[in-house]
């Protein structure tokens, strides 16, 4: 015998405001099937805000990392060169290099062409 608990399933709804925007989580809803969940999500957004895309996913199909899998996300300590902050010192180094090329002795030597 099917109960009401078995009849409804939980769906997660995501949306995009523009084609270039990131997908954002919006809310969960209860529905008997995928088609009804999509129709409910679409109806909800048509009344609230303009969107270009809606994703409806059954909650049991959304997978998150397990605790032992999270270790794979740790970054190595010697990878600063891969981030923008790893290049922050270059502007200072370049300025020092340029200033070092045109020191006082070199500039004064330009006038000795007599």
Backbone as CSV, one residue per row, in Angstrom:
resi,resn,N_x,N_y,N_z,CA_x,CA_y,CA_z,C_x,C_y,C_z
1,UNK,0.828,-1.167,0.000,0.000,0.000,0.000,0.887,1.251,0.000
2,UNK,0.674,2.152,-0.932,1.472,3.366,-1.073,0.970,4.440,-0.108
3,UNK,1.897,5.035,0.605,1.537,6.100,1.528,1.849,7.453,0.893
4,UNK,1.377,8.502,1.540,1.625,9.851,1.037,3.119,10.163,1.041
5,UNK,3.830,9.609,2.008,5.272,9.818,2.106,5.980,9.246,0.878
6,UNK,5.532,8.116,0.384,6.130,7.504,-0.799,5.717,8.214,-2.086
7,UNK,4.573,8.876,-2.057,4.037,9.523,-3.258,4.837,10.769,-3.634
8,UNK,5.169,11.591,-2.657,5.904,12.834,-2.920,7.404,12.623,-2.781
9,UNK,8.140,13.308,-3.643,9.592,13.270,-3.603,10.110,14.699,-3.492
10,UNK,11.297,14.835,-2.918,11.889,16.161,-2.750,12.745,16.500,-3.970
11,UNK,12.528,17.689,-4.528,13.287,18.190,-5.668,13.979,19.488,-5.277
12,UNK,15.186,19.680,-5.803,15.937,20.915,-5.578,15.856,21.745,-6.857
13,UNK,15.655,23.051,-6.697,15.469,23.936,-7.848,16.626,24.937,-7.919
14,UNK,17.203,25.059,-9.118,18.281,25.995,-9.399,17.856,26.871,-10.569
15,UNK,18.389,28.082,-10.652,18.022,28.956,-11.768,19.196,29.822,-12.189
16,UNK,19.067,30.376,-13.413,20.032,31.328,-13.953,19.259,32.570,-14.374
17,UNK,19.712,33.748,-13.945,19.028,34.995,-14.317,19.366,35.422,-15.742
18,UNK,20.616,35.194,-16.153,21.046,35.514,-17.513,21.847,34.323,-18.038
19,UNK,22.118,34.335,-19.332,22.855,33.217,-19.917,24.278,33.120,-19.385
20,UNK,24.869,34.261,-19.014,26.238,34.266,-18.516,26.312,34.126,-16.999
21,UNK,25.193,34.197,-16.313,25.180,34.136,-14.846,25.441,32.709,-14.367
22,UNK,25.867,32.615,-13.121,26.073,31.314,-12.502,24.731,30.706,-12.107
23,UNK,24.703,29.407,-12.026,23.527,28.698,-11.552,23.406,28.911,-10.049
24,UNK,22.219,29.277,-9.570,22.014,29.550,-8.146,20.929,28.643,-7.587
25,UNK,21.186,28.171,-6.379,20.183,27.359,-5.694,19.047,28.265,-5.263
26,UNK,17.796,27.800,-5.421,16.639,28.613,-5.055,15.852,28.023,-3.877
27,UNK,15.335,26.807,-4.035,14.510,26.223,-2.988,14.282,24.741,-3.250
28,UNK,13.663,24.090,-2.286,13.244,22.691,-2.430,11.732,22.670,-2.582
29,UNK,11.224,21.619,-3.205,9.772,21.457,-3.293,9.408,19.982,-3.285
30,UNK,8.183,19.699,-2.921,7.657,18.335,-2.933,6.758,18.173,-4.141
31,UNK,6.968,17.106,-4.891,6.150,16.844,-6.077,6.067,15.340,-6.297
32,UNK,5.014,14.886,-6.979,4.865,13.453,-7.218,5.784,12.913,-8.315
33,UNK,6.223,13.804,-9.255,7.104,13.351,-10.333,7.886,14.534,-10.908
34,UNK,8.794,14.239,-11.824,9.654,15.279,-12.405,8.863,16.338,-13.152
35,UNK,7.890,15.930,-13.945,7.117,16.874,-14.747,6.371,17.865,-13.864
36,UNK,5.774,17.358,-12.790,5.040,18.233,-11.880,6.005,19.154,-11.132
37,UNK,7.156,18.649,-10.745,8.157,19.471,-10.056,8.624,20.605,-10.966
38,UNK,8.866,20.295,-12.226,9.311,21.323,-13.166,8.220,22.373,-13.376
39,UNK,6.986,21.922,-13.526,5.872,22.861,-13.711,5.705,23.758,-12.482
40,UNK,5.846,23.196,-11.298,5.719,23.985,-10.069,6.856,25.013,-9.959
41,UNK,8.068,24.608,-10.292,9.209,25.523,-10.240,9.051,26.644,-11.268
42,UNK,8.628,26.278,-12.458,8.436,27.266,-13.521,7.339,28.260,-13.143
43,UNK,6.252,27.786,-12.602,5.149,28.654,-12.172,5.614,29.604,-11.080
44,UNK,6.419,29.114,-10.167,6.920,29.936,-9.078,7.782,31.078,-9.624
45,UNK,8.654,30.802,-10.590,9.543,31.829,-11.121,8.843,32.792,-12.058
46,UNK,7.834,32.352,-12.780,7.134,33.254,-13.693,6.458,34.386,-12.931
47,UNK,6.087,34.132,-11.692,5.430,35.159,-10.884,6.429,36.057,-10.172
48,UNK,7.660,35.622,-9.974,8.599,36.347,-9.114,9.653,37.146,-9.859
49,UNK,10.419,36.518,-10.700,11.548,37.188,-11.333,11.827,36.562,-12.692
50,UNK,12.442,37.337,-13.593,12.776,36.767,-14.896,14.010,35.865,-14.788
51,UNK,13.938,34.727,-15.412,15.067,33.801,-15.475,15.165,33.254,-16.891
52,UNK,16.356,32.786,-17.256,16.550,32.220,-18.594,16.626,30.697,-18.566
53,UNK,16.848,30.140,-17.361,16.949,28.685,-17.275,16.604,28.222,-15.864
54,UNK,15.938,27.087,-15.777,15.583,26.480,-14.490,16.028,25.026,-14.523
55,UNK,16.672,24.590,-13.453,17.074,23.194,-13.308,16.326,22.618,-12.126
56,UNK,15.726,21.468,-12.315,15.019,20.767,-11.249,15.641,19.376,-11.128
57,UNK,16.154,19.073,-9.934,16.888,17.836,-9.717,16.321,17.119,-8.497
58,UNK,16.104,15.825,-8.630,15.649,15.040,-7.491,16.755,15.030,-6.429
59,UNK,16.391,15.293,-5.192,17.389,15.432,-4.130,18.281,14.200,-4.018
60,UNK,17.739,13.040,-4.222,18.555,11.824,-4.087,19.609,11.719,-5.194
61,UNK,19.466,12.508,-6.266,20.453,12.510,-7.351,21.543,13.553,-7.159
62,UNK,21.418,14.389,-6.144,22.458,15.371,-5.844,23.460,14.693,-4.929
63,UNK,24.731,14.739,-5.325,25.770,14.059,-4.547,26.742,15.076,-4.001
64,UNK,27.100,14.930,-2.750,28.121,15.787,-2.164,29.323,14.940,-1.791
65,UNK,30.450,15.607,-1.547,31.662,14.893,-1.182,31.525,14.243,0.186
66,UNK,32.039,13.049,0.302,32.106,12.383,1.594,33.294,12.959,2.370
67,UNK,33.320,12.730,3.658,34.373,13.292,4.508,35.768,12.881,4.043
68,UNK,35.943,11.625,3.682,37.265,11.163,3.253,37.648,11.700,1.869
69,UNK,36.689,12.134,1.070,36.968,12.690,-0.250,37.399,14.158,-0.179
70,UNK,37.095,14.834,0.909,37.417,16.262,1.035,38.911,16.513,1.086
71,UNK,39.685,15.520,1.478,41.141,15.684,1.509,41.708,15.977,0.121
72,UNK,41.023,15.529,-0.911,41.507,15.750,-2.271,41.390,17.214,-2.685
73,UNK,40.657,18.019,-1.937,40.494,19.438,-2.263,41.598,20.310,-1.688
74,UNK,42.421,19.764,-0.801,43.491,20.539,-0.181,44.541,20.904,-1.230
75,UNK,44.957,22.166,-1.182,45.972,22.646,-2.128,47.363,22.383,-1.585
76,UNK,48.293,22.187,-2.482,49.684,22.042,-2.078,50.233,23.414,-1.705
77,UNK,51.173,23.456,-0.782,51.699,24.726,-0.293,52.528,25.481,-1.324
78,UNK,53.088,24.817,-2.278,53.983,25.476,-3.228,53.278,25.889,-4.530
79,UNK,51.983,26.105,-4.502,51.254,26.428,-5.730,50.770,27.874,-5.768
80,UNK,51.405,28.800,-5.028,50.983,30.197,-5.045,51.098,30.830,-6.419
81,UNK,52.010,30.323,-7.236,52.175,30.903,-8.563,50.931,30.710,-9.436
82,UNK,50.036,29.820,-9.050,48.819,29.588,-9.833,47.714,30.593,-9.525
83,UNK,47.851,31.341,-8.464,46.850,32.341,-8.108,47.386,33.724,-8.449
84,UNK,46.485,34.683,-8.608,46.893,36.038,-8.969,47.779,36.654,-7.895
85,UNK,47.549,36.317,-6.640,48.363,36.901,-5.577,49.817,36.443,-5.670
86,UNK,50.072,35.358,-6.350,51.425,34.868,-6.504,52.282,35.750,-7.393
87,UNK,51.659,36.636,-8.187,52.392,37.516,-9.086,52.456,38.950,-8.574
88,UNK,51.968,39.214,-7.388,51.897,40.570,-6.863,53.241,41.251,-6.731
89,UNK,54.281,40.512,-6.506,55.613,41.090,-6.313,56.259,41.529,-7.622
90,UNK,55.754,41.097,-8.762,56.412,41.369,-10.036,56.429,42.850,-10.393
91,UNK,55.385,43.596,-10.079,55.335,45.013,-10.400,56.461,45.750,-9.666
92,UNK,56.645,45.415,-8.402,57.711,46.032,-7.608,59.084,45.653,-8.168
93,UNK,59.273,44.401,-8.504,60.550,43.940,-9.062,60.845,44.636,-10.392
94,UNK,59.821,44.773,-11.246,60.008,45.410,-12.543,60.393,46.877,-12.356
95,UNK,59.737,47.570,-11.428,60.053,48.968,-11.143,61.501,49.094,-10.663
96,UNK,61.929,48.222,-9.776,63.308,48.240,-9.289,64.299,48.000,-10.432
97,UNK,63.950,47.101,-11.327,64.820,46.802,-12.463,64.960,48.022,-13.375
98,UNK,63.814,48.663,-13.701,63.851,49.835,-14.565,64.630,50.981,-13.927
99,UNK,64.437,51.201,-12.651,65.150,52.270,-11.965,66.635,51.952,-11.855
100,UNK,66.963,50.714,-11.715,68.361,50.308,-11.644,69.093,50.538,-12.952
101,UNK,68.398,50.435,-14.065,69.011,50.646,-15.371,69.410,52.104,-15.557
102,UNK,68.604,53.026,-15.070,68.862,54.446,-15.263,69.365,55.056,-13.963
103,UNK,70.522,54.624,-13.522,71.076,55.211,-12.313,71.756,56.542,-12.641
104,UNK,72.148,57.244,-11.622,72.699,58.590,-11.780,73.970,58.603,-12.629
105,UNK,74.832,57.667,-12.425,76.100,57.598,-13.160,75.846,57.442,-14.662
106,UNK,74.888,56.619,-15.029,74.578,56.394,-16.441,73.990,57.643,-17.071
107,UNK,73.080,58.301,-16.386,72.453,59.509,-16.926,73.495,60.611,-17.122
108,UNK,74.418,60.807,-16.161,75.449,61.835,-16.281,76.446,61.520,-17.391
109,UNK,76.605,60.257,-17.701,77.552,59.878,-18.753,77.028,60.240,-20.145
110,UNK,75.759,60.511,-20.286,75.195,60.873,-21.596,75.678,62.248,-22.063
111,UNK,76.025,63.108,-21.153,76.444,64.467,-21.528,77.928,64.581,-21.859
112,UNK,78.682,63.516,-21.847,80.126,63.552,-22.073,80.506,63.278,-23.522
113,UNK,79.653,63.594,-24.456,79.921,63.316,-25.873,80.750,64.409,-26.538
114,UNK,81.350,65.342,-25.813,82.106,66.477,-26.366,83.350,66.076,-27.029
